[in-house]
Amino acid sequence: MSDALIINDKKLNDVYIERGFKIPSFNFALETEEVSGRPGAILKDRKIGALEFDLPLIIRNDVHTEQGKEKTHDDVINELVKIFNHDESVRLRFASQNWYWNAYIAGPFEFNKDVGMQAELTLKVHVLDPYKYAVEGTKNTAISDQVSLVSTGTADSPVIIQATALQNASYYMITKNDEDYFMIGDDDLDKPVEDYTPILWNNEMRAFTGWGKQSGSTINDNYTGGTNGGSFEMSSSNDAFKLKQDSITSTTGWNGAEYKHSFGKSAQDFASTFKIHVNQKNKGSTHCAQYLYDTDNRLIASIGYRNARASQAIGSIVITLFDQLGQQKKIYEYTNLPMFYKWEDIVLYMRLERVGTTFKIKTWKYKELDYPKRVIPVDVNEKQWEDSGKFYQRPIAAVSVYIAKNGSYNHMPTYVLGSYTHEKLPKPPKARDMIIKKGDVININTQDKTVTINEDPSLDLKTFGSDFFNINSGYNECIIYPEKTFDTTVYWQDRYL
């Protein structure tokens, strides 16, 4: 029986691979050089190259197909275009095999205008990453700071390392077979170590404890503000705040819910991060912001996201400052790139940091995916702004989160996933910082060469000389440092030549 074709884990109906197709493997190429006066040649290089091949397909087209009727030429073409028209590679798999390629499909698609009961099509396949990947991934968890990784593939394999901190630490290191290691932070024991970024308020929005509902006022923010007085409710998964829409009775303007938390102390220098999830599948408008207040309960900063369009998913991140008189100054606006208009879900991170008169802004995004897949940040954007007039130097003392809808228009579902504010203390030049806090989750992706701490891009913390290593085919032994400090799990997919 002919083999079926599976693209991105979905079996293609009525599409089969023609019998006799030969699977290309072990695509090594040799570069040699002849030397005058010496017989034969010398080897200069040996490397595995990209694959390019034709994949012959048969498309069944009769009343016994999944569709139950014969298709026209355009029916077949349009279905194929929807399947293969991707800017990114697709997972191409034969149903009889337990591996797949990350492949690109090139055109043109050519077959007879009169399709008949069976059509033949040659697919032009380009495999730039020439390895085969096992369909089923593998993972193993460290015991007593040691983890054994056994790859049954015939090639080395990149890994995803996920480590949860059991206590504060100044570094994280994982070694492989006494031959390689990866590390972030500083393990120099001759340097004093202190926590120079103590937590003011970190909240994952699992409950309303610690938050106070605000009402009877208007947030004078021209970009993400509005009136408060509405209520939040927990998301269906109980891990986010969302607007309780029936708590909003006004049919005009921006109206929403604001919940506030007091730090119990003030802080001069700080870093404040706001994490939200926007469901763009349901079109509508939204305001969502995190506000910082001074010791006199006056606004000093807003970190927000807005989509003012009722029927389009064109959102913007807006960050502003407020002087003592309440005058607003926009210091950052970043509109979503066109690539995000088609995303059904976006997770956004927005950070505002103040040290002295310098404000630093960093924003980044993720697709809404579960761990360990959500480890590759996209569209990372940074900006620096100088408060040369020292108009925005008041200490912060409280934080609030706010979501609003506009009148009776549809509201784009927006979820507050996290609010994180840290004080930033002066750090001596030769001191070690507790860059990792208890509960932090570190993700290291050695294929894409990314590092995140709590989904915050942290590649700048990588220690010089350490490597994004792959595990070897066969047995690998990894050791984690510092001891008794992290729960570590390693994920990988066996690769084949």
N, C-alpha and C positions, 0 to 999 in steps of 0.2 A: 504494500500500500504506500502511496506517496506521502511524504512527510508534510505536516502542516507548518505554517510560519507564525511565529509569535512576535509581536512588536510591542515594546513597553508593557510586557506581561499580559497582553491581550491577544488571544488567538484570532487570526483573520478568518472570517467565514468564507468558505468556498475558494480559498487560495491555497495551492499546494506547490511544493518544490518538485520540479521535474526529476524523474528517476535518472540515475547516473551522474548526478552532480557530485563533484569531488571537493571535499572540504579542504581549503588551504590551511596549512599549519607550518610551524617552525620556519618562519620566513627570515632566516638569517642570510645576510649578504657579506661577502668577503671583499676587502679592498687589498690588492696585492701590488707589488712593484718589482719589475725585473731589474736586476743589477748586472751591469756589464761585466763579463768575465766569470759570472757565477751561474751555474745551471739552475733552472727553475726560477722561482720568485720568492720574495719574502712577504710575510703577512704584515700589513700596515694597520688594518682595523677589521674587526668583526662585530657587526651590530644587527639587531633585528629591525627590519624596516616596516613601513606601512603596507597594508594589504589593499589591493584593488582587484576586484573580480566581478564577473557577470553571474548573477543568480537567476537561472531560468525558472519561471513560474508558470503554472497552469491555473487559469481562472475558470472554474466551473460555472455554467450559465444555463440552467434549465429549470423546469418547474419543481424539481426536487431539491433546489437549493434552500438555504436558510430564508431567503426572501420569498420563496414560493412562486416566483415567476421569472421569466427571462428579463435580463437587464439590457438597456441600450448601451452603445459605446460610451455616451456621456455619463450614464449612471456609473459604469465601472471606473472611468477616469476620475470622476469627482470623488468617489469613495477612496481611491488610492491616494489622491492628492491630500485629502483630509488626514490620512494615516501617516504619510511620509513627509509632509511639508513642515519641517521643524528646523529652526536655526541651530538647535543643539543636536547632539548625537542621539540616536534611538537605541534601545536595547533590542538587538536582533537575535532571535533564538529559533532553533529548529525544535519542534515538539518532541523529537526523539532524543534530544541531547539535554544534559544537565548543566550546560554553560551557555553564555551569550557573548556577543561582541557589542561594544559601543561603536555603532556604525553610522555613517552618513549615507544618504541615498541621493544619487544624482540622476538627472534626466538626460534625454527625454524619455517619456513613456510612449512606446509605439506599438500598436497592434491594429489589426484590420478594422476598418470602419464598420463592416458587418460582423458583429461579434460571433454570432452563432451560438451553439451549445457549449463551446469551449474556446477560450482565448489563451494565447500564449504571449507572455511578456518577459523580457529580460531586464532584470533590475541591476543597475550599476551601483555596486557597493564599494564604499571607501572606508576602510578601518584604519584611522590614523593612530589609534591606540591598539597595537597589534596583538594584544593579549586576549585570551578567552577568560571570562570570569564565571566562577561557580554561581549557579542560581541561588543556592542557599548560602547565606552568610554564616560565619562562625564567630563565637565569642568565648572568652574565658575570663574569670575573675581572679584577682590576686589573692593569695592566702599567705599571711605573714610576710607581706611585701614582696612576694615572689609570684610570678605568673608564667606558666608554661604555654607556649604557642606552637601547635603542631600544624604545619601547612602540608596538605596532601597534593598540592599543585606541583607543576614542573618548573615554575618561575617564582621569583621573589614576589611578595605581596605587600602593598601599602596597608597601613592600619589606621584605625580611629581609636584614640586613647581617651577614655572618659574617667576622670578622677574627682571624687568628692572629698573635700577637706574635712577631716574630723576635728581639727584644731587649726589655729592660725599658723602660718608658715611664711618664710621669706623666699622659699624656692620650691620647685618640684622637678625631680629628675627621674628618668626611667632609662635603664641601660639594657643593651642587647648582647648577650653572649660574650661579655667582656671585650667587645670589639667596637661598639658604637653606643652613643647615648644621645638623648634629647633633654634639654633643660631650659626652664625659665626661672628668672630671679637670680639671687646671689647667695652662695653658700659659704662665703668667706667668714670663718668663725672669729677672725681677728677684728672684724667690724662689729660695733654695737648694733643691736637690733631692737627696734621700737615700732609701735603702731603709730605711724604718722598720718593715717587716714581713719580716725575713729568714726564709728557709725553714729549718726544723729537719728536716722529713722530709715530702716529697711523694711518694706512690707510687700508681700507677694499676693495680697488681696484675697486671702483665703477666708477672711471673716471681717466684720465691721468693727471688731474690737480695736480701740485706740483712735478711731475716727469719730468726729463729731459733725452731725448734719448742720449745715448753714442755711439760713432762710431770711427773707425780708430785705434783701439787698441786691444791688446790681454790681457786677464785676466790670469796671470801666476799662475793658480791654477791647480795642477796636478790631481785633483780628480773631480772637477765639473766645471772647467773653459773652455776657448776657446776664439775665437774672437768674438767681438761685431760688431754692425753695422746694424743688422736686426731690425725688428719692432715687437711690440706687437699689438694685437687687443683685443677688448673686447669679452668675451664669449657670447654665445647666450642669457644667462640670465642676462648679464650686471653686473655681480658681481665678475668677475675675469679677470686677464690678461692671455692671452695665446700667444704662438708664431705664428706670421703670416708667415706661412711656405714659401709662394711664395716670401717673402722678403730675403730669404737665397738663394744665387746663387752658392756658392761654393759646389762642389761635393766631397770634401775630408775634413776630420778632423771635429772637433767640432766648429760649428758656430751658433751664436744666437743673441739675443737682450738683451741689458742691459739698464735699466732706473734708474737714480740716483736722490736722494733728499738730500739737505744739511739741517742740523738741525738749522743753524743760530747761534749756540753756540757749545761749546765743553763740553764733560762730561767724568769724570774719571771712576767712577763706573757706571755700566749699566746692564740692562737686555734686551736682544733683542730676539724676538720670530718671527719665520717664519712659515706661514701656507700655505700648498699646497694641491691640490687634484690631484691624479694620477689615470687615467683611464687605468687599466691593461687589460681591455677586448681587446683593440687594441694593439697587441704586437709590441714592438719596443724599441729603446734606448732613453735615455733622460739624460740631465744635468739640474739641477735647483738649484739655490743658492741665498742666501742673503749675501751681502758683507758689511762689515763695514770699513770705511776709517778714517784715522787720519786727523789732521789739515793741513798736507802737501799733502793731496790727495793720500796717500800711503795705500795700503791694510793692515789691521791689523787683520781681522778675516773673515772666511767664514763659513756659516751655510748652508749645502747643501744636496741634494739627487741625487743619480745617479743610473741609470740602464744601464750598458754598453752592455748588451746582446740584440742582435737583435730580438730574437724569444722567450725569456723567461722573466717572470716577477719576477726577483730576484734583488730587489733594495736594496740600502744601504744608511743610513744616515752618512754623513762624516762632521766633524767639525775640522777646522784647524786654526792655528794662523800664523802670519807673523811678523818677526822681522824687524828692521829698514833697513836691506839690502835686504828685500824681500824674505828671506829664509823661506820656509814653514815648519810648524811643525804640524803633525796630532795628535790631542789629543783625538779623539773619532771616532770610526767607529762601526756601528751597522747594521748588515744585517737583512733584514726582516725574521721573522720566517717562516717555511714552511706553517703554517696555512694561511698566507697571499697570497701565490702563487695563490690560487684559487679565491681570492676576485676580483671582477670586478672593484671595486672602493675603494680607501683608502684616507682618509683625514689624513694628517700628520702634527704634530706640532713639531717644533724643537726650543729649547731655549738655548741661551748662556748667562751666567751671570758672571760678573766680579766684585768682591769686594776686593780691595787690591790686593794681589798676588794670590788670590784663584779664580779659574774659576769653575763654576758649570754648568753642562749640564743636561737637562731634555728633553726627547722625549716621545711622546705618539701618539696614533692613534685612529681613529673612522671609523666605516663604514659610507659610504655616505648616510645619512638618514636625513630627515627633522625633525625640532623640532616638538613635544618635545621628539622624540624618540632618538635623538643623544645626550644622556646624560651619557652614560657609556663608559669611556675611556678604551682602551685595550693596552696591551703591554707597560705600563709605565716603562721607564728606566732612571736611574739617575747615574751620575758619577761626581766626583770632581777631579780637576787637579791643582797642585800647580806650580806657576811660580817662582820657587826658585831662578832662575838667574835674575829675573826681566827684561826679554827680551821683554815682551809683555805688557808694561805699558803705552803706548802712549794714550792720550785722543782720543775719537772718535768724529767725526764731521759730518759724512755723511753716508748714507746707499744706497745700490742699490739692485735691483733684476734682476735675469738673468735666461733665459731659452735657451738651445741650443739643436740642433739635430746634428747627425753625418753623414756627407756626404749625399749620396743619400739613406741611409737606412731609413726604416720606423721610424717615431718618435712616441713614446708613449705619448699620449695626457696628458699634464701637465699644471695645472692651478695654478697661484699664487692667493690665496684667501685673504691673509693679511700679513702686515708687521707692527710689533709693537716694538718700542724701548723706554725704560724709563730710566731716570737717577735714580741712587740709592744714596740718601743722607744719611749721618750718622744719626742714630736714637737713641736718648737717651733711656736708659733702661726702664724708666717708662712712655714712651710716647705712645700715640695711633696713629696708621697710618691710612690714608685714603685708606684702602684696596680695597674699591669699588669706582670706578670712574663713573661719569655721562655717561650713555649709556651702562654700563656693564650689561651683562645678567647672572643672577645666576640661576643655575639649581640644584635642590635638589631631589634626588630619594630615597625615604624612604624604598623601597623594596630592592634595590641593595646597599643601604648605600653609595651613591656617592654624592659628591659636586663638581660642576665646576663653575668657573667664566670665562665667555667667552670661554667655553669648556676647560679651564685649570683645571686639577685636583687640588682641593683645600681642601681636607679633613683635612689637617693639621690646617686649620683655624677654625674648629669646636670647639665651646666653651665647656669646660669640664662641665659635668652635663646635657647638653641638649641631646635630644633623637631624633632618626629617628622615629617619631610616625606614627601610622596608624589612620585613622578616624574611628569612631564607626559606627555601623549600626544605621541608623536614622539621627538625626539632629546634626550638628557640627558647632560651631561658632569659626572662627579663626580671630585673630587680628595681624596686621603687625606693626613692629617698626623698625626704628624711623618713626614717622608720616610724611606724605606728602613727602616721599622720594622715594617710589617704586611703580611701577605698577606691581601687582602680579596676576597671574593666576594659579589655581590649577587644575590638571588633575587627574582623577582616573577611575578605573573600578570597578563596584560593584562586590563583591565576595559572594559566596553562599556555605553553608556547604553541 
